Amino acid sequence: MKALLSLAIGANLLFACAANTGASAQQTDNALTKSEVKAGWTLLFDGKSLDNFRGFHREEVPASWAIEEGAVALVGKGGGDILTKNEYENYELLLDWKIAEGGNSGVIYNVSIDPKYGATYMTGPEMQVLDNERHPDSKMGKNNNRQAGTLYDLIPVSAPAVKPAGQWNTAKLLVNKGHVEHWLNGKKVVEYQLGSPEWEALVKGSKFVSMPDYGRMKKGHIALQDHGDKVSYKNIKIRQL
C-alpha cells in the first residue's frame, strides 16, 4: 500500500513539474524572449502604446485604430491605414492577426509616404489578411490570388494555411534584397523576387500596371490596412537582416 501511495505521489509531482515547465515555456504576448533580443529582434508593439506607428499622410494614429485586449485593432471607420514610423529594407517581420467574420485587411510593405501617392498599395505589395470562408475576394482573382497569405491579386498561396475567422494566425514576412517570402502558420505560402522577369509579367497583367511605382521601392514603411472591417494585430516584431 505504501509503495502504491509513493508511486501516486511521484506521478503527481512529475505531472505538476511538466505543467509548470510548459507554462513557463509559453511566449508572453507582445514581449521579446532573451533569445529574440540576442538575435536582434525589435518589438514594434508592446500591447500598451502605438508609439511606433503613425497614420498614412498624417503624423498621429487615427482614432479608428486602438489598443483592444492587448492588440492593435481597427475599431472605427474612415481613419485609413497605419504604418511604422521607421522605414525598413532587409528584414524579417513576425505578427499575429485575427480577422472578423467576412473581414478583409492586409500587411503592405515597402510603402512610400511621398504625398504624390494616394494610397499605401500604390507602392507596396500586400500580404492578404482575409476571412476566406465568407469574404467574396476569396473566390475572385486568378487562381484565388486574393485569399489569406497571398501576394494580393498576383500570387496565390502554395497550400491552404489560414485559420477560421476569429482565430489568431501567425504570419511571417521575409524581405531581403528583393527576395520575398510570405509564411502563414508555419508554412511558406508565397515566394518571389521583386524586379524579376516573372514579377514584371505578373504586374503587367494586373491592375497594378497603372501604378508605375508599385513594387519599385527598395525600402519603405510597413502598413496595416484599414479595409473597413474589424481586424486585430499583436506580437508585432522585426529583425533587420
N, C-alpha and C positions, 0 to 999 in steps of 0.2 A: 504493500500500500504506500509506504514512504517513497519507494522508488518511483511509482507512478506519479505521486504528487510532485516529486522533484522534476520529473520529465515535463509535467504540465507547466510548472513554473518556468522552467528553462525555455520551453516553447513560447510562452507568453512574452518573456523578456526578449527573445530573438525577434518576435513579431513587432514589438514596440520599437526596438532599435531600427529595424528595417523601415518602419513607418516614419520614424524621425529622420532617418537618412534621406528618404525620398522627399520629405517636406523641405529639408534644408537645401536639397539639390534643385528645387524648383526656382526658376528665374523670377525675380521680382519685377513687376511691370514698371516700365519707364525708368529703368536703372541699368547701369553697366556692371558686369561682374569684374572682378580683378583681372581675369584673363583678357576680357574685352578692352579694358583700359590699357593693359600692357601691349595689346595688339594694335592700338592706335584708334580705337573707335571713339566717336564723339556723340553724345546724346543730344538730339535736336528737340526733344520734348520730354520734360521731367514730370508730366502729369499735373503741374501746378501753374505753369505760365506759358504764354505763347511768345516769349521774348525773341525766339529765333525765327519768327515768321512775320510777314507783312502782307498787305494786300497787293494785288496786281494794279500797278499805276497809282498806288497810294502807300503812304508810309505805315499807317496803322492797320491792324487786323480788323476787317469788317465785323460789325456786331452780329451778323448772321452765323459767325463761327464762334464757338465757345468751348470751354472745358466741361465735359459731362462724364461723370463716373470714370475719371482718370483717362479720358480720351479727348482728342481734338474732334469735335463734332460739328457738322453743319446742322444748325437748329432753326435757321430762318431763311428768308428769301431775298434774292437780289443783291447779295454782297459781293459776289464774284469769287474767283479763285484766290487762294492764299499761296504764298510761296516762301521758300527760305530766303532770309536776308542775304546770305552769302551765296556766291557762285561756286560751282564745283566742276572739275574737268574729268579726272580719272578717279573713280570711286566705286565703292560698294555700299548700297543703301539697303537697310532692313526696316520693315514696318509690318504691323498687323492692321488689317482693315475688316470692317463689318458693314454690310450694306442692308438697308431696309428692304422689305418686300417690294419688288418692282423697281428697285432703285438703280441709279447709274451715276458713276463718278470715274475718276481716273487719277493716275500719278503721271504728270507731264514733266519731262526732264530736258535739260539743255535749253531752258527758256530765256529769251531776251526780254528785258523790260524797257527797251527803247520805245519811246512814245509813238513811233510810227507803226508799231504792231498793236492791233486792236484786241488780240486775244493770245493767251499762252500757247494755244495749239497752232498758231501761225509760224512758230519757230520750233516748238518742242514736240517730239514724238510722245505717244501716250501708251502707258501700260493700263489696259482697261480694267475698271472695277465695276462689276455688274451682278445683278441677280439674273443668272442665266435662265432660270426656270420661268420667270414672269415678264422680264423686260423684252419688248419686241426687237431690240437691237441684237438679241441673241440669235435670231434667225435671219438677220439681214447681212448684207455684205457678201463677199466672196468666201466660200468655204467656212462660213461662220467666223469671219475675222473681226467680229466685234464682241466676242464673248470675253468673259473674265480672263485676264492674263495675256490676252493677245496684244500685239502691236496694233493698236486700234486702226481698223479699216485697211490694214496692209498684210499682216502675217497672222494666221490662226495659230492656236496652241497645238503642240505636237500630240498632246494627250489631255483628256479632262483631268482637272485637279482641284476645281473650286468646291467649297463647301456651301451648303444652302444659305439663303438669306437669313440674317440674324445670328449667324455663327462667325467666329473670328477666323480669318485666313491670314497666313504668314506669307509675305511677298519679299522677294529679293531682287534688286536691280543692280546689275553689274555694267558699268560703262568704263571702258579702258582703251584709249587710243582708237576710238571709233568702233571697237568691238562691243556689242551689247547683248546681254542675256537677261531674260525675264524668268524668274523662278516663282512657283506658286506651291505652297505647302510641301516643300521639299523636292519638287520636280522641276527640272529645266523645261520650260514650255515654249520658249521663243529664243532664237539666236540669229544674229545678223551683223553685218558690217556696214556702218554708215559710209556713204560715198562709193560703195562698190557698184559694179555694173548691175548686179541683181537689185540693189537698193534703188538705183536710178530708174530701172524699169518698173519697179513697184510704184514709185511716186508718180511716174509719168502716166500710169494707168489708174490713178486715184484722184479724189477731189483735191488733194494737196498740190496737184500740178499748178494750180492757180496761185500758190503761195511760194514765191521764189526762194525764200529763206528757210523754208521748212526743212528741218533736219540738217541745216548747214552750220549750226553753231558748234564750236569745239568745246565750249563750256557754257554753263548757264545756271539759272536757278532751278529748283525742283518745286513743282506746284502740286497742290491738292485741289482737285477740280470741284467747283460748285456747279452741279448739273441740275440743281433744284430739288434733289432727293436726299433724304436723311442718310448720312454716312458718318462713320467714326474711324479714327486712326489712332493707334498707340504704338509704344515701343519703337519710336522712330529714331534710328541711329545711323551714322555714316562713318565710313573708314576711307580716307583718301589713299590712293594707290601710287 
